[in-house]
Amino acid sequence: MKNAVKLLITIVMFYFLFQYVDFANLIEILAKSHGGFILIALLFQLGSTFLAAYRWRLIMQLINFSERVSYYVQSYFKGSFFNQVLPSSIGGDAVRIIDLTQKGYDKKEAFYGIFVDRVVGLVGLLVLNFISTLLFFDAFESDFALLILFVSFAGITGFAALFLSEKVEFLGRYKFLDLFHRLARRLNALYGSKTLLTKHIAISVGVHILTILTLYALAWSIDFDMPLEIFFIALPPVFLLTILPISLAGWGIREGAMVGIFMLIGVDSAQVMAMSILYGILLIISAMPGAYFWVKSKKAT
């Protein structure tokens, strides 16, 4: 039922998008895309996945999980495969938790490590968006740039407040708020060194930069000539919106967000749509190694 709702939302999103996009032009753009740039984009996307897996490994080491980097890379690819290719009731994070528990690790600790990995990744995205918008403020209308700065700053401030909430004792007296209080204690214990936290956030920034370069290469593949700074401002909000699990693998939401944001600067919607569709296909292709690792792990059990 859940996936049926997601499918319906995806179909509805594309239906409305095609009211604003010239379908014939879209097909023509896709047909003329350059394979060389698509290959470069694939390499950037794979690099992003490897770097994200490395960050996850560093975080899990902090809670005494002792697997090699290759293990986390394989598990991360398996998670991507389930997210992008097999939109089922088992999500990518659940696959990673199952992988860890099959190694004998505690389920709650595995969940906690993956949660921290997600949070650090999100903070890295907010930091990148905030800095990019400051550096290239004039790339978009000031109202949009100010909105991005506000959202990014609010998110970063909220993360900082979560750390500080450990000192607010009364939070532990209430059942719902106690969750945040306990999480704050764990985060402070995990990141006693703020230098280490900065390092992990910097790695997250690197992950998102590689993803942006992926889309920039795809833009070149369809002769979509836009300055790189536009991508650094426009794409992080798209990534934020696709975190919402309301469509199949982000399809429809991603395309709608990209078309909407790029239209603010008068870009042809068909080109933006083509770039987004190519990115969705590329995500599926880049996740395919996860199928091999999944089958391999099944044979080993």
C-alpha positions in Angstrom: 0.0 0.0 0.0 2.8 2.4 0.9 4.6 1.9 -2.4 1.3 2.2 -4.3 0.9 5.7 -2.7 4.4 6.6 -3.7 3.8 5.4 -7.2 0.7 7.5 -7.4 2.5 10.6 -6.2 5.3 10.0 -8.7 2.8 9.7 -11.6 0.9 12.8 -10.5 4.1 14.8 -10.3 5.2 13.8 -13.8 1.7 14.5 -15.1 1.8 18.1 -13.9 5.5 18.5 -15.0 4.6 17.5 -18.6 2.1 20.4 -18.7 5.1 22.7 -18.6 7.7 20.7 -20.5 7.8 20.2 -24.3 7.8 16.4 -24.4 9.1 16.2 -28.0 11.9 18.5 -27.2 12.7 16.5 -24.1 13.1 13.3 -26.1 15.2 15.0 -28.7 17.6 16.4 -26.0 17.9 13.0 -24.4 18.6 11.3 -27.8 21.5 13.7 -28.5 23.2 13.4 -25.1 27.0 12.8 -25.3 28.1 9.4 -23.8 31.6 10.7 -22.8 30.2 13.2 -20.4 27.7 10.7 -19.0 30.7 8.4 -18.3 32.5 11.2 -16.4 29.2 11.8 -14.5 29.1 8.1 -13.6 32.7 8.3 -12.2 31.8 11.3 -10.1 28.7 9.5 -8.7 30.7 6.4 -7.9 33.3 8.6 -6.2 30.5 10.1 -4.1 29.3 6.7 -3.0 32.8 5.5 -2.1 33.4 8.7 -0.1 30.1 8.4 1.7 30.9 4.7 2.6 34.2 5.8 4.0 32.5 8.5 6.2 30.1 5.8 7.5 33.1 3.6 8.3 34.8 6.4 10.3 31.6 6.9 12.3 31.1 3.2 13.0 34.7 3.0 14.2 33.8 5.5 16.9 31.2 3.1 18.4 33.6 0.1 18.1 32.5 -1.5 14.9 35.7 -2.9 13.4 34.9 -3.9 9.7 37.2 -3.0 6.8 36.4 -0.2 4.4 35.5 -2.7 1.7 32.7 -4.1 3.9 31.1 -0.6 4.3 31.5 0.1 0.6 29.7 -3.1 -0.3 27.0 -2.5 2.2 26.5 1.1 1.1 26.1 -0.1 -2.5 23.6 -2.7 -1.4 21.6 0.0 0.3 21.7 2.2 -2.8 20.5 -0.8 -4.9 17.4 -1.3 -2.6 16.7 2.5 -2.7 17.1 3.1 -6.4 16.3 -0.2 -8.1 14.1 -2.1 -5.7 11.8 0.4 -4.1 10.4 -2.0 -1.5 9.4 -2.0 2.1 13.0 -2.7 2.9 14.9 0.6 2.5 18.7 1.1 2.1 19.3 2.0 5.7 17.4 -1.2 6.8 19.7 -3.2 4.5 22.7 -1.7 6.2 21.4 -2.5 9.6 20.7 -6.1 8.7 24.2 -6.4 7.3 25.7 -5.2 10.6 23.5 -7.4 12.8 24.4 -10.4 10.7 28.0 -9.7 11.7 26.9 -10.0 15.3 26.7 -6.3 16.1 23.9 -4.8 18.3 20.9 -3.7 16.3 20.4 -0.5 18.3 24.0 0.5 18.0 23.9 -0.2 14.2 20.8 2.0 13.9 22.5 4.7 15.9 25.6 4.7 13.7 23.6 4.9 10.5 21.4 7.7 12.0 24.6 9.7 12.9 25.8 9.1 9.4 22.6 10.5 8.0 22.7 13.6 10.2 26.3 14.4 9.5 25.6 14.0 5.8 22.6 16.4 6.1 24.7 19.0 8.0 27.4 18.8 5.3 24.7 19.6 2.7 23.5 22.6 4.7 27.0 23.9 5.2 27.8 23.6 1.5 24.5 25.3 0.5 25.1 28.1 3.1 28.7 28.8 1.9 27.8 28.5 -1.8 25.0 31.0 -1.5 27.2 33.5 0.4 29.9 33.2 -2.3 27.5 33.4 -5.3 24.7 35.4 -3.8 23.9 37.3 -7.0 23.5 34.1 -9.1 19.7 34.0 -8.2 17.2 36.6 -7.1 17.9 38.0 -3.6 14.7 36.6 -2.2 15.5 33.1 -3.2 19.1 33.4 -2.0 18.0 34.8 1.4 15.5 31.9 1.8 18.3 29.4 1.1 20.6 31.2 3.6 17.8 31.2 6.2 17.0 27.5 5.8 20.6 26.4 5.8 21.5 28.6 8.9 18.4 27.3 10.7 19.4 23.7 10.1 23.0 24.2 11.2 21.9 26.1 14.3 19.4 23.3 15.1 22.3 20.8 14.9 24.4 22.9 17.2 21.5 23.3 19.6 21.1 19.5 19.7 24.6 19.3 21.1 24.0 21.9 23.7 20.7 20.4 24.8 22.6 17.8 26.8 23.1 20.5 29.5 19.3 21.2 29.7 18.4 18.7 32.4 14.6 19.2 32.4 14.4 17.7 28.9 15.1 14.3 30.4 11.9 14.5 32.5 9.6 14.3 29.5 9.1 11.1 27.5 9.2 12.7 24.0 12.0 15.3 24.8 14.0 12.7 26.5 14.8 11.1 23.1 16.6 14.3 22.1 18.3 14.5 25.5 19.7 11.0 25.2 20.7 11.6 21.6 22.5 14.8 22.6 24.4 12.8 25.3 25.4 10.2 22.7 26.5 12.8 20.2 28.7 14.6 22.7 30.2 11.3 23.8 30.9 10.4 20.2 32.3 13.8 19.2 34.2 14.9 22.3 36.6 16.3 19.8 34.9 18.9 17.6 37.9 18.7 15.3 36.7 15.1 14.5 33.2 16.3 13.9 34.5 19.1 11.6 36.4 16.4 9.6 33.3 14.2 9.2 31.3 17.2 8.1 34.0 18.2 5.6 33.9 14.7 4.1 30.1 15.1 3.8 30.7 18.4 1.9 33.0 16.5 -0.4 30.3 13.8 -1.0 27.8 16.5 -2.1 30.4 18.3 -4.2 31.0 15.1 -6.2 27.2 14.7 -6.6 26.9 18.3 -7.9 29.8 17.6 -10.3 27.9 14.5 -11.5 24.9 16.7 -12.5 27.2 19.3 -14.0 28.8 16.7 -16.2 25.3 15.5 -17.2 24.4 19.1 -18.1 27.4 19.2 -20.4 26.2 15.9 -22.0 23.1 17.7 -23.2 24.8 21.0 -24.1 23.1 22.7 -21.1 25.7 25.5 -20.6 25.3 27.0 -17.2 27.9 28.4 -14.8 29.0 25.9 -12.1 28.0 28.3 -9.3 24.4 28.0 -10.3 24.5 24.3 -9.6 26.1 24.8 -6.2 23.1 27.0 -5.2 20.3 25.3 -7.0 21.0 21.6 -6.3 21.4 21.3 -2.5 17.7 22.4 -2.0 16.7 19.7 -4.5 18.7 17.1 -2.6 17.0 18.2 0.6 13.5 17.8 -0.9 14.3 14.3 -2.3 15.1 13.2 1.3 11.3 13.2 1.8 10.2 9.6 1.3 7.0 10.4 -0.6 7.8 9.2 -4.1 9.6 6.2 -5.7 13.3 6.8 -5.3 12.8 10.5 -5.4 11.4 10.4 -9.0 9.0 13.3 -9.7 10.0 15.2 -6.6 13.5 15.6 -7.9 12.4 16.6 -11.4 9.8 19.1 -10.1 12.2 20.7 -7.7 14.9 21.1 -10.4 12.5 22.5 -13.0 11.0 24.9 -10.5 14.4 26.2 -9.2 16.1 26.6 -12.6 13.0 28.3 -14.0 13.7 31.1 -11.6 16.6 32.1 -13.9 14.8 31.5 -17.1 16.3 28.1 -18.1 14.5 25.9 -20.6 12.5 23.4 -18.6 13.0 20.6 -21.1 16.8 20.8 -20.6 16.4 20.7 -16.9 14.0 17.8 -17.1 16.4 15.9 -19.3 19.3 16.5 -16.9 17.2 15.2 -14.0 16.0 12.1 -15.8 19.6 11.3 -16.9 20.6 11.7 -13.2 17.8 9.3 -12.1 18.9 6.7 -14.7 22.6 7.2 -13.6 21.7 6.6 -10.0 20.2 3.3 -11.0 23.3 2.3 -13.0 25.6 3.4 -10.2 23.7 1.3 -7.7 23.9 -1.9 -9.8 27.1 -3.1 -8.1 24.9 -3.5 -5.0 23.0 -6.3 -6.8 26.2 -8.3 -7.1 27.2 -7.6 -3.5 23.7 -8.6 -2.3 23.7 -11.9 -4.3 27.3 -12.6 -3.1 26.3 -12.1 0.6 23.3 -14.4 0.1 25.5 -17.1 -1.2 27.8 -16.7 1.7 25.0 -17.3 4.3 
